[in-house]
Amino acid sequence: QVQLVESGGGLVQAGGSLRLSCAASGRTFSSYAMGWFRQAPGKEREFVASISTNGLVTKYADSVKGRFTISRDNAKNTVYLQMNSLKPEDTAIYYCSTGNTRVMVPTTPDYWGQGTQVTVSS
């Protein structure tokens, strides 16, 4: 059974930084692409970033490109999201996700974490 556990969320001022972590278990972590999504109040869940099995292929939503960096440590079964230059519009619950693909996380991933709240104050 795949389990994803996020951590690292919190309250930060605009312009600040946070690093989210997601610890995965239940299958061979290094065999699957990983991703982050987010859901703001009153909005649908949206894609944020994705990373391939070997970390060489990454993709970002236009809204976070140049500010967020996704990375992974296959030895620690963990994926990270470094968030810099945070804006109030980045406020959302951030979810770690994965599916059964190797290069890009699916549009509708099979597995989700419980989410971690990120709040950016102006």
Chimera marker file (.cmm) of the C-alpha trace (Angstrom):
<marker_set name="trace">
<marker id="1" x="0.000" y="0.000" z="0.000" r="1" g="1" b="0" radius="0.5"/>
<marker id="2" x="1.477" y="3.308" z="-1.100" r="1" g="1" b="0" radius="0.5"/>
<marker id="3" x="1.681" y="5.937" z="1.605" r="1" g="1" b="0" radius="0.5"/>
<marker id="4" x="2.708" y="9.553" z="1.127" r="1" g="1" b="0" radius="0.5"/>
<marker id="5" x="3.324" y="11.819" z="4.096" r="1" g="1" b="0" radius="0.5"/>
<marker id="6" x="3.940" y="15.519" z="3.572" r="1" g="1" b="0" radius="0.5"/>
<marker id="7" x="5.618" y="17.919" z="5.975" r="1" g="1" b="0" radius="0.5"/>
<marker id="8" x="7.114" y="21.390" z="5.982" r="1" g="1" b="0" radius="0.5"/>
<marker id="9" x="4.096" y="23.591" z="5.495" r="1" g="1" b="0" radius="0.5"/>
<marker id="10" x="3.440" y="26.669" z="7.584" r="1" g="1" b="0" radius="0.5"/>
<marker id="11" x="2.906" y="30.401" z="7.679" r="1" g="1" b="0" radius="0.5"/>
<marker id="12" x="5.391" y="32.644" z="5.883" r="1" g="1" b="0" radius="0.5"/>
<marker id="13" x="5.478" y="36.252" z="4.767" r="1" g="1" b="0" radius="0.5"/>
<marker id="14" x="5.378" y="37.176" z="1.116" r="1" g="1" b="0" radius="0.5"/>
<marker id="15" x="8.834" y="36.884" z="-0.388" r="1" g="1" b="0" radius="0.5"/>
<marker id="16" x="9.824" y="34.141" z="1.999" r="1" g="1" b="0" radius="0.5"/>
<marker id="17" x="10.684" y="30.499" z="1.426" r="1" g="1" b="0" radius="0.5"/>
<marker id="18" x="9.503" y="27.072" z="2.524" r="1" g="1" b="0" radius="0.5"/>
<marker id="19" x="10.616" y="23.552" z="1.703" r="1" g="1" b="0" radius="0.5"/>
<marker id="20" x="8.029" y="20.805" z="1.600" r="1" g="1" b="0" radius="0.5"/>
<marker id="21" x="8.976" y="17.163" z="1.990" r="1" g="1" b="0" radius="0.5"/>
<marker id="22" x="7.066" y="14.017" z="1.105" r="1" g="1" b="0" radius="0.5"/>
<marker id="23" x="8.141" y="10.648" z="2.466" r="1" g="1" b="0" radius="0.5"/>
<marker id="24" x="6.914" y="7.700" z="0.434" r="1" g="1" b="0" radius="0.5"/>
<marker id="25" x="6.568" y="4.052" z="1.358" r="1" g="1" b="0" radius="0.5"/>
<marker id="26" x="4.878" y="0.911" z="0.169" r="1" g="1" b="0" radius="0.5"/>
<marker id="27" x="6.647" y="0.320" z="-3.131" r="1" g="1" b="0" radius="0.5"/>
<marker id="28" x="9.920" y="1.006" z="-4.961" r="1" g="1" b="0" radius="0.5"/>
<marker id="29" x="10.099" y="4.791" z="-4.788" r="1" g="1" b="0" radius="0.5"/>
<marker id="30" x="12.751" y="5.168" z="-7.468" r="1" g="1" b="0" radius="0.5"/>
<marker id="31" x="10.560" y="3.467" z="-10.103" r="1" g="1" b="0" radius="0.5"/>
<marker id="32" x="7.864" y="6.143" z="-10.312" r="1" g="1" b="0" radius="0.5"/>
<marker id="33" x="7.489" y="9.796" z="-11.149" r="1" g="1" b="0" radius="0.5"/>
<marker id="34" x="6.451" y="12.069" z="-8.291" r="1" g="1" b="0" radius="0.5"/>
<marker id="35" x="4.542" y="15.313" z="-8.226" r="1" g="1" b="0" radius="0.5"/>
<marker id="36" x="3.015" y="18.120" z="-6.236" r="1" g="1" b="0" radius="0.5"/>
<marker id="37" x="-0.450" y="19.587" z="-6.608" r="1" g="1" b="0" radius="0.5"/>
<marker id="38" x="-2.199" y="22.291" z="-4.610" r="1" g="1" b="0" radius="0.5"/>
<marker id="39" x="-5.721" y="23.389" z="-3.799" r="1" g="1" b="0" radius="0.5"/>
<marker id="40" x="-6.600" y="26.903" z="-2.724" r="1" g="1" b="0" radius="0.5"/>
<marker id="41" x="-9.856" y="27.706" z="-0.910" r="1" g="1" b="0" radius="0.5"/>
<marker id="42" x="-12.766" y="27.671" z="-3.320" r="1" g="1" b="0" radius="0.5"/>
<marker id="43" x="-10.638" y="26.466" z="-6.225" r="1" g="1" b="0" radius="0.5"/>
<marker id="44" x="-9.979" y="23.166" z="-7.925" r="1" g="1" b="0" radius="0.5"/>
<marker id="45" x="-6.830" y="21.197" z="-7.252" r="1" g="1" b="0" radius="0.5"/>
<marker id="46" x="-4.088" y="22.169" z="-9.703" r="1" g="1" b="0" radius="0.5"/>
<marker id="47" x="-0.777" y="20.765" z="-10.864" r="1" g="1" b="0" radius="0.5"/>
<marker id="48" x="2.355" y="22.382" z="-9.439" r="1" g="1" b="0" radius="0.5"/>
<marker id="49" x="5.393" y="20.289" z="-10.376" r="1" g="1" b="0" radius="0.5"/>
<marker id="50" x="6.513" y="16.831" z="-11.477" r="1" g="1" b="0" radius="0.5"/>
<marker id="51" x="9.798" y="14.942" z="-11.482" r="1" g="1" b="0" radius="0.5"/>
<marker id="52" x="10.890" y="11.787" z="-13.277" r="1" g="1" b="0" radius="0.5"/>
<marker id="53" x="12.320" y="8.686" z="-11.656" r="1" g="1" b="0" radius="0.5"/>
<marker id="54" x="15.928" y="9.785" z="-12.101" r="1" g="1" b="0" radius="0.5"/>
<marker id="55" x="15.269" y="13.462" z="-11.463" r="1" g="1" b="0" radius="0.5"/>
<marker id="56" x="16.385" y="14.534" z="-14.917" r="1" g="1" b="0" radius="0.5"/>
<marker id="57" x="12.966" y="15.544" z="-16.236" r="1" g="1" b="0" radius="0.5"/>
<marker id="58" x="10.975" y="18.172" z="-14.380" r="1" g="1" b="0" radius="0.5"/>
<marker id="59" x="7.892" y="20.169" z="-15.259" r="1" g="1" b="0" radius="0.5"/>
<marker id="60" x="6.312" y="23.159" z="-13.561" r="1" g="1" b="0" radius="0.5"/>
<marker id="61" x="3.093" y="25.091" z="-13.727" r="1" g="1" b="0" radius="0.5"/>
<marker id="62" x="3.651" y="28.485" z="-15.319" r="1" g="1" b="0" radius="0.5"/>
<marker id="63" x="2.566" y="30.180" z="-12.100" r="1" g="1" b="0" radius="0.5"/>
<marker id="64" x="5.510" y="28.733" z="-10.137" r="1" g="1" b="0" radius="0.5"/>
<marker id="65" x="8.192" y="28.445" z="-12.805" r="1" g="1" b="0" radius="0.5"/>
<marker id="66" x="11.412" y="30.116" z="-11.704" r="1" g="1" b="0" radius="0.5"/>
<marker id="67" x="10.326" y="30.218" z="-8.057" r="1" g="1" b="0" radius="0.5"/>
<marker id="68" x="9.725" y="26.574" z="-7.124" r="1" g="1" b="0" radius="0.5"/>
<marker id="69" x="12.107" y="23.636" z="-7.514" r="1" g="1" b="0" radius="0.5"/>
<marker id="70" x="11.137" y="19.986" z="-7.275" r="1" g="1" b="0" radius="0.5"/>
<marker id="71" x="13.782" y="17.409" z="-6.383" r="1" g="1" b="0" radius="0.5"/>
<marker id="72" x="14.006" y="13.876" z="-5.060" r="1" g="1" b="0" radius="0.5"/>
<marker id="73" x="16.331" y="11.697" z="-3.031" r="1" g="1" b="0" radius="0.5"/>
<marker id="74" x="15.758" y="8.093" z="-4.034" r="1" g="1" b="0" radius="0.5"/>
<marker id="75" x="17.967" y="6.849" z="-1.201" r="1" g="1" b="0" radius="0.5"/>
<marker id="76" x="15.623" y="8.509" z="1.302" r="1" g="1" b="0" radius="0.5"/>
<marker id="77" x="12.367" y="7.789" z="-0.588" r="1" g="1" b="0" radius="0.5"/>
<marker id="78" x="11.589" y="11.487" z="-0.387" r="1" g="1" b="0" radius="0.5"/>
<marker id="79" x="10.519" y="14.190" z="-2.809" r="1" g="1" b="0" radius="0.5"/>
<marker id="80" x="10.922" y="17.881" z="-2.048" r="1" g="1" b="0" radius="0.5"/>
<marker id="81" x="9.417" y="21.149" z="-3.190" r="1" g="1" b="0" radius="0.5"/>
<marker id="82" x="11.570" y="24.196" z="-2.542" r="1" g="1" b="0" radius="0.5"/>
<marker id="83" x="9.382" y="27.283" z="-2.711" r="1" g="1" b="0" radius="0.5"/>
<marker id="84" x="11.042" y="30.694" z="-2.964" r="1" g="1" b="0" radius="0.5"/>
<marker id="85" x="9.672" y="34.194" z="-3.491" r="1" g="1" b="0" radius="0.5"/>
<marker id="86" x="6.325" y="33.072" z="-2.131" r="1" g="1" b="0" radius="0.5"/>
<marker id="87" x="3.236" y="35.112" z="-2.932" r="1" g="1" b="0" radius="0.5"/>
<marker id="88" x="-0.135" y="35.300" z="-1.167" r="1" g="1" b="0" radius="0.5"/>
<marker id="89" x="-1.669" y="33.508" z="-4.164" r="1" g="1" b="0" radius="0.5"/>
<marker id="90" x="0.507" y="30.487" z="-3.349" r="1" g="1" b="0" radius="0.5"/>
<marker id="91" x="-1.629" y="29.929" z="-0.251" r="1" g="1" b="0" radius="0.5"/>
<marker id="92" x="-3.113" y="26.453" z="-0.530" r="1" g="1" b="0" radius="0.5"/>
<marker id="93" x="-3.009" y="22.909" z="0.729" r="1" g="1" b="0" radius="0.5"/>
<marker id="94" x="-0.118" y="21.173" z="-1.034" r="1" g="1" b="0" radius="0.5"/>
<marker id="95" x="-0.432" y="17.498" z="-1.895" r="1" g="1" b="0" radius="0.5"/>
<marker id="96" x="2.247" y="15.005" z="-2.802" r="1" g="1" b="0" radius="0.5"/>
<marker id="97" x="1.202" y="12.542" z="-5.485" r="1" g="1" b="0" radius="0.5"/>
<marker id="98" x="2.306" y="9.635" z="-7.615" r="1" g="1" b="0" radius="0.5"/>
<marker id="99" x="0.962" y="7.137" z="-10.098" r="1" g="1" b="0" radius="0.5"/>
<marker id="100" x="2.307" y="4.357" z="-12.248" r="1" g="1" b="0" radius="0.5"/>
<marker id="101" x="4.401" y="6.388" z="-14.674" r="1" g="1" b="0" radius="0.5"/>
<marker id="102" x="8.126" y="7.032" z="-14.847" r="1" g="1" b="0" radius="0.5"/>
<marker id="103" x="8.638" y="10.405" z="-16.521" r="1" g="1" b="0" radius="0.5"/>
<marker id="104" x="5.694" y="12.598" z="-15.593" r="1" g="1" b="0" radius="0.5"/>
<marker id="105" x="3.201" y="12.286" z="-12.775" r="1" g="1" b="0" radius="0.5"/>
<marker id="106" x="-0.252" y="11.513" z="-14.183" r="1" g="1" b="0" radius="0.5"/>
<marker id="107" x="-2.851" y="14.249" z="-14.614" r="1" g="1" b="0" radius="0.5"/>
<marker id="108" x="-4.972" y="12.291" z="-12.182" r="1" g="1" b="0" radius="0.5"/>
<marker id="109" x="-2.534" y="10.498" z="-9.885" r="1" g="1" b="0" radius="0.5"/>
<marker id="110" x="-3.491" y="7.262" z="-8.215" r="1" g="1" b="0" radius="0.5"/>
<marker id="111" x="-2.038" y="8.133" z="-4.836" r="1" g="1" b="0" radius="0.5"/>
<marker id="112" x="-2.202" y="11.241" z="-2.680" r="1" g="1" b="0" radius="0.5"/>
<marker id="113" x="-0.811" y="12.386" z="0.621" r="1" g="1" b="0" radius="0.5"/>
<marker id="114" x="-2.955" y="14.013" z="3.262" r="1" g="1" b="0" radius="0.5"/>
<marker id="115" x="-1.721" y="17.494" z="2.361" r="1" g="1" b="0" radius="0.5"/>
<marker id="116" x="0.157" y="20.231" z="4.151" r="1" g="1" b="0" radius="0.5"/>
<marker id="117" x="-1.083" y="23.803" z="4.554" r="1" g="1" b="0" radius="0.5"/>
<marker id="118" x="0.977" y="26.668" z="3.180" r="1" g="1" b="0" radius="0.5"/>
<marker id="119" x="-0.153" y="30.169" z="4.066" r="1" g="1" b="0" radius="0.5"/>
<marker id="120" x="1.580" y="33.236" z="2.660" r="1" g="1" b="0" radius="0.5"/>
<marker id="121" x="0.732" y="36.530" z="4.308" r="1" g="1" b="0" radius="0.5"/>
<marker id="122" x="0.994" y="39.858" z="2.518" r="1" g="1" b="0" radius="0.5"/>
<link id1="1" id2="2" r="1" g="1" b="0" radius="0.2"/>
<link id1="2" id2="3" r="1" g="1" b="0" radius="0.2"/>
<link id1="3" id2="4" r="1" g="1" b="0" radius="0.2"/>
<link id1="4" id2="5" r="1" g="1" b="0" radius="0.2"/>
<link id1="5" id2="6" r="1" g="1" b="0" radius="0.2"/>
<link id1="6" id2="7" r="1" g="1" b="0" radius="0.2"/>
<link id1="7" id2="8" r="1" g="1" b="0" radius="0.2"/>
<link id1="8" id2="9" r="1" g="1" b="0" radius="0.2"/>
<link id1="9" id2="10" r="1" g="1" b="0" radius="0.2"/>
<link id1="10" id2="11" r="1" g="1" b="0" radius="0.2"/>
<link id1="11" id2="12" r="1" g="1" b="0" radius="0.2"/>
<link id1="12" id2="13" r="1" g="1" b="0" radius="0.2"/>
<link id1="13" id2="14" r="1" g="1" b="0" radius="0.2"/>
<link id1="14" id2="15" r="1" g="1" b="0" radius="0.2"/>
<link id1="15" id2="16" r="1" g="1" b="0" radius="0.2"/>
<link id1="16" id2="17" r="1" g="1" b="0" radius="0.2"/>
<link id1="17" id2="18" r="1" g="1" b="0" radius="0.2"/>
<link id1="18" id2="19" r="1" g="1" b="0" radius="0.2"/>
<link id1="19" id2="20" r="1" g="1" b="0" radius="0.2"/>
<link id1="20" id2="21" r="1" g="1" b="0" radius="0.2"/>
<link id1="21" id2="22" r="1" g="1" b="0" radius="0.2"/>
<link id1="22" id2="23" r="1" g="1" b="0" radius="0.2"/>
<link id1="23" id2="24" r="1" g="1" b="0" radius="0.2"/>
<link id1="24" id2="25" r="1" g="1" b="0" radius="0.2"/>
<link id1="25" id2="26" r="1" g="1" b="0" radius="0.2"/>
<link id1="26" id2="27" r="1" g="1" b="0" radius="0.2"/>
<link id1="27" id2="28" r="1" g="1" b="0" radius="0.2"/>
<link id1="28" id2="29" r="1" g="1" b="0" radius="0.2"/>
<link id1="29" id2="30" r="1" g="1" b="0" radius="0.2"/>
<link id1="30" id2="31" r="1" g="1" b="0" radius="0.2"/>
<link id1="31" id2="32" r="1" g="1" b="0" radius="0.2"/>
<link id1="32" id2="33" r="1" g="1" b="0" radius="0.2"/>
<link id1="33" id2="34" r="1" g="1" b="0" radius="0.2"/>
<link id1="34" id2="35" r="1" g="1" b="0" radius="0.2"/>
<link id1="35" id2="36" r="1" g="1" b="0" radius="0.2"/>
<link id1="36" id2="37" r="1" g="1" b="0" radius="0.2"/>
<link id1="37" id2="38" r="1" g="1" b="0" radius="0.2"/>
<link id1="38" id2="39" r="1" g="1" b="0" radius="0.2"/>
<link id1="39" id2="40" r="1" g="1" b="0" radius="0.2"/>
<link id1="40" id2="41" r="1" g="1" b="0" radius="0.2"/>
<link id1="41" id2="42" r="1" g="1" b="0" radius="0.2"/>
<link id1="42" id2="43" r="1" g="1" b="0" radius="0.2"/>
<link id1="43" id2="44" r="1" g="1" b="0" radius="0.2"/>
<link id1="44" id2="45" r="1" g="1" b="0" radius="0.2"/>
<link id1="45" id2="46" r="1" g="1" b="0" radius="0.2"/>
<link id1="46" id2="47" r="1" g="1" b="0" radius="0.2"/>
<link id1="47" id2="48" r="1" g="1" b="0" radius="0.2"/>
<link id1="48" id2="49" r="1" g="1" b="0" radius="0.2"/>
<link id1="49" id2="50" r="1" g="1" b="0" radius="0.2"/>
<link id1="50" id2="51" r="1" g="1" b="0" radius="0.2"/>
<link id1="51" id2="52" r="1" g="1" b="0" radius="0.2"/>
<link id1="52" id2="53" r="1" g="1" b="0" radius="0.2"/>
<link id1="53" id2="54" r="1" g="1" b="0" radius="0.2"/>
<link id1="54" id2="55" r="1" g="1" b="0" radius="0.2"/>
<link id1="55" id2="56" r="1" g="1" b="0" radius="0.2"/>
<link id1="56" id2="57" r="1" g="1" b="0" radius="0.2"/>
<link id1="57" id2="58" r="1" g="1" b="0" radius="0.2"/>
<link id1="58" id2="59" r="1" g="1" b="0" radius="0.2"/>
<link id1="59" id2="60" r="1" g="1" b="0" radius="0.2"/>
<link id1="60" id2="61" r="1" g="1" b="0" radius="0.2"/>
<link id1="61" id2="62" r="1" g="1" b="0" radius="0.2"/>
<link id1="62" id2="63" r="1" g="1" b="0" radius="0.2"/>
<link id1="63" id2="64" r="1" g="1" b="0" radius="0.2"/>
<link id1="64" id2="65" r="1" g="1" b="0" radius="0.2"/>
<link id1="65" id2="66" r="1" g="1" b="0" radius="0.2"/>
<link id1="66" id2="67" r="1" g="1" b="0" radius="0.2"/>
<link id1="67" id2="68" r="1" g="1" b="0" radius="0.2"/>
<link id1="68" id2="69" r="1" g="1" b="0" radius="0.2"/>
<link id1="69" id2="70" r="1" g="1" b="0" radius="0.2"/>
<link id1="70" id2="71" r="1" g="1" b="0" radius="0.2"/>
<link id1="71" id2="72" r="1" g="1" b="0" radius="0.2"/>
<link id1="72" id2="73" r="1" g="1" b="0" radius="0.2"/>
<link id1="73" id2="74" r="1" g="1" b="0" radius="0.2"/>
<link id1="74" id2="75" r="1" g="1" b="0" radius="0.2"/>
<link id1="75" id2="76" r="1" g="1" b="0" radius="0.2"/>
<link id1="76" id2="77" r="1" g="1" b="0" radius="0.2"/>
<link id1="77" id2="78" r="1" g="1" b="0" radius="0.2"/>
<link id1="78" id2="79" r="1" g="1" b="0" radius="0.2"/>
<link id1="79" id2="80" r="1" g="1" b="0" radius="0.2"/>
<link id1="80" id2="81" r="1" g="1" b="0" radius="0.2"/>
<link id1="81" id2="82" r="1" g="1" b="0" radius="0.2"/>
<link id1="82" id2="83" r="1" g="1" b="0" radius="0.2"/>
<link id1="83" id2="84" r="1" g="1" b="0" radius="0.2"/>
<link id1="84" id2="85" r="1" g="1" b="0" radius="0.2"/>
<link id1="85" id2="86" r="1" g="1" b="0" radius="0.2"/>
<link id1="86" id2="87" r="1" g="1" b="0" radius="0.2"/>
<link id1="87" id2="88" r="1" g="1" b="0" radius="0.2"/>
<link id1="88" id2="89" r="1" g="1" b="0" radius="0.2"/>
<link id1="89" id2="90" r="1" g="1" b="0" radius="0.2"/>
<link id1="90" id2="91" r="1" g="1" b="0" radius="0.2"/>
<link id1="91" id2="92" r="1" g="1" b="0" radius="0.2"/>
<link id1="92" id2="93" r="1" g="1" b="0" radius="0.2"/>
<link id1="93" id2="94" r="1" g="1" b="0" radius="0.2"/>
<link id1="94" id2="95" r="1" g="1" b="0" radius="0.2"/>
<link id1="95" id2="96" r="1" g="1" b="0" radius="0.2"/>
<link id1="96" id2="97" r="1" g="1" b="0" radius="0.2"/>
<link id1="97" id2="98" r="1" g="1" b="0" radius="0.2"/>
<link id1="98" id2="99" r="1" g="1" b="0" radius="0.2"/>
<link id1="99" id2="100" r="1" g="1" b="0" radius="0.2"/>
<link id1="100" id2="101" r="1" g="1" b="0" radius="0.2"/>
<link id1="101" id2="102" r="1" g="1" b="0" radius="0.2"/>
<link id1="102" id2="103" r="1" g="1" b="0" radius="0.2"/>
<link id1="103" id2="104" r="1" g="1" b="0" radius="0.2"/>
<link id1="104" id2="105" r="1" g="1" b="0" radius="0.2"/>
<link id1="105" id2="106" r="1" g="1" b="0" radius="0.2"/>
<link id1="106" id2="107" r="1" g="1" b="0" radius="0.2"/>
<link id1="107" id2="108" r="1" g="1" b="0" radius="0.2"/>
<link id1="108" id2="109" r="1" g="1" b="0" radius="0.2"/>
<link id1="109" id2="110" r="1" g="1" b="0" radius="0.2"/>
<link id1="110" id2="111" r="1" g="1" b="0" radius="0.2"/>
<link id1="111" id2="112" r="1" g="1" b="0" radius="0.2"/>
<link id1="112" id2="113" r="1" g="1" b="0" radius="0.2"/>
<link id1="113" id2="114" r="1" g="1" b="0" radius="0.2"/>
<link id1="114" id2="115" r="1" g="1" b="0" radius="0.2"/>
<link id1="115" id2="116" r="1" g="1" b="0" radius="0.2"/>
<link id1="116" id2="117" r="1" g="1" b="0" radius="0.2"/>
<link id1="117" id2="118" r="1" g="1" b="0" radius="0.2"/>
<link id1="118" id2="119" r="1" g="1" b="0" radius="0.2"/>
<link id1="119" id2="120" r="1" g="1" b="0" radius="0.2"/>
<link id1="120" id2="121" r="1" g="1" b="0" radius="0.2"/>
<link id1="121" id2="122" r="1" g="1" b="0" radius="0.2"/>
</marker_set>
